[in-house]
Every structure is written in structure tokens, then in C-alpha cells.
Amino acid sequence: MASVEQQAVALRSGEASGDGVLETRVFTQQDRMRRAAQVWGLSWLLAVVTVFIPIAHFVLVPGFLIAGPAWAYMRYRVERINEKVSGTCPAHSGEITVNMEGADVLPFNTYCPECQAPLVIEEHSGTPAGADEPAAQGSAAAE
């Protein structure tokens, strides 16, 4: 059964930033095989149905027969899908949910669904920007 993982992400809009949570669906080996078999079967079913369409069947039937294994292979290779990001919009400080497509990866540029402010969703960095600089300056002063 596919499981859902959550990951902390940062939401940026201009200079303002906020925190959010990315939900990712992770597929097991069995889920990946089932998803691949479904798309392969659907493609070959469409090939059978299009046999009865005059003239077009010369292109559609071979196309679906060839596309079935190709689509199944591509679908089998998908191990995880980013589903949605929930968090606080840095522009208007309201709670938002941004739905993602299966092929979307971080960093992801979008707009706030509430205020239409541009948003950049990126992986949450463990240390704030510029945190290493004071330590480097302090050690240089000690020498």
C-alpha cells in the first residue's frame, strides 16, 4: 500500500518566507507493478476498441499496442509523487494548500491560491542564511 511521507519545506515570496509541509506519496514495489499493469491493460483495451473505427484503426491499433508497454515502463519507474504543500503564505500570512502535479519537483514556482502572490516552494534548509559567516569572521579575528 502506498504510504504518505511529510517533509518540511520553505515558502518564499519576495523577501518574506514561511514554513510548510510537503506531502509525498511513496509507492511500494507491488503498487508500482499494479499501476504499470493498469496502464498497459487500458492501452491494449483501447487498441481492441479502436479496431472498429474505419481507416483510423490503421494508426490507432498499432499505436496503442506499442504505447502500452512504453507507458507501463514509465509508470513503473515512478517511485514517489509530490501531492500537495500546506503552510502559511509569507505574503498575507494565511493558511494555504497548493496542489502539485505528479511531475513537479522542488524548487517549485507557483502563485498563492488566495492572494496570487508569487511563491517559491523549496526544501527547508537546516540553518538560516548567513549563519556560517559570523563563525568564520570570529575565527579569522582570533588568528
Long-range contacts (C-beta under 8 A, 24 or more apart in sequence): 1-28, 1-31, 2-26, 2-27, 2-28, 2-31, 3-28, 4-83, 5-80, 7-123, 7-124, 8-124, 9-85, 9-87, 9-106, 9-121, 9-122, 9-123, 9-124, 10-121, 10-122, 10-123, 10-124, 10-125, 11-85, 11-87, 11-88, 11-89, 11-90, 11-119, 11-120, 11-121, 12-90, 12-119, 12-120, 12-122, 13-89, 13-90, 13-91, 13-112, 13-117, 13-118, 13-119, 13-120, 14-90, 14-91, 14-117, 14-118, 16-90, 16-91, 17-90, 18-87, 18-88, 18-89, 18-90, 18-93, 19-87, 19-88, 19-124, 20-85, 20-86, 20-87, 20-88, 20-121, 21-85, 21-86, 21-87, 22-82, 22-84, 22-85, 22-106, 22-121, 23-82, 23-83, 23-84, 23-85, 23-86, 24-80, 24-81, 24-82, 24-83, 25-80, 25-81, 25-83, 26-79, 26-80, 27-78, 27-79, 27-80, 27-81, 32-75, 32-76, 32-78, 32-79, 33-76, 35-75, 35-76, 35-78, 36-72, 36-73, 36-75, 36-76, 37-72, 39-68, 39-71, 39-72, 39-75, 40-68, 40-69, 40-71, 40-72, 41-68, 43-67, 43-68, 43-71, 43-72, 44-68, 78-102, 82-106, 82-108, 85-121, 89-114, 89-115, 89-117, 89-119, 90-117, 90-119, 91-115, 91-117, 91-119, 92-117
